[in-house]
Amino acid sequence: KEMDKIISKNYPITREEVTREEAERRIKEINEPFKLEILEGLQEPITIYHIGDEWWDLCAGPHVESTANIPKKAVALQSVAGAYWRGDENREMLQRVYATAWKNPNQLKQYKKLLEEAKKRDHRMLGKKLDLFSIQEDAGGGLVFWHPKGSKVRKIVEDFWKASHEAGGYDVVYTPHIANLNLWKTSGHFDFYRSDMFDQMDVENEQYQIKPMNCPFHCLMYKDELRSYRDLPIRWAELGTVYRYERSGTLHGLMRVRGFTQDDAHIYCLPEQLQDEIVGVLDL
């Protein structure tokens, strides 16, 4: 009903470009500390969208010209949920409102039907019902246990993956699950992805890191010996199990986990071989 009122008011939606200082001033005037945090992460140009004289917010847009452009029967409020600010359980708990808007009521109807069908096929429900996998909270959130039936399905997929890659000229490799932290510093991963990596562990007075990705391992193997241009291209593929720190509030079945096995590969080639290799990857 409130949305119907806003639509009926025919509020114009206008875009305004402001300086960072002006945006900060306005946000402080209305005492919105969360918006200040958002502003800090924005790049120029800084744009504000106004809904008539009723409300404004930081937004990149674009938007419709007026609230009247939104069909009343093509809008639906879906749910309300609590959410930690920026997914951080140590920050403030806020309320998140889920809503959707479409060009016409028929599109909304189709979307709702799609959601109903997706719910019937929710992999979390099917995984439990078909005894494929589970996530054991006693072991920790986001860590997947593959049951016998699920392992059979996984093996079929992995066998297909291996055969396809070998037919495509790839050699399959295997690498460790942890490595000395210096490796991740050398590769740059530690500087750029530290917040997504688990804490380090001490091993004989050295720090080791459980791997969040496979790239540095393949590079180490490549530099292990002197190679000739005649050896190129070299294609290495791995079903590498990696571990990444995800906040508990973001975990979601198999879609968002802390440990997963990814289809990973690295190709070492000459510049003149690059185009053919890209086409080969796309064909694969």
Protein Blocks (a to p, Z undefined) as FASTA:
>chain_A
ZZmmmmmnopacddddddfklmmmmmmmnopaklmmmmmmpccddddddehjlbccddeb
jadfbfklpcfklcccfbdcdddehhiakbccdddddddddfbfklmmmmmmmmmmmmmm
omklmmmmnomaccdfknoghiacddfklmmmmmmmmmmmmmmmmmnopacddddfbdcf
klmmmnommmmmmmmpccdddeehiacdddfbfklmmmmmmmmpccdfklpccddddddd
ddddddfklggcjlbccbdcdddddddddfklmmmmmmmmmmZZ
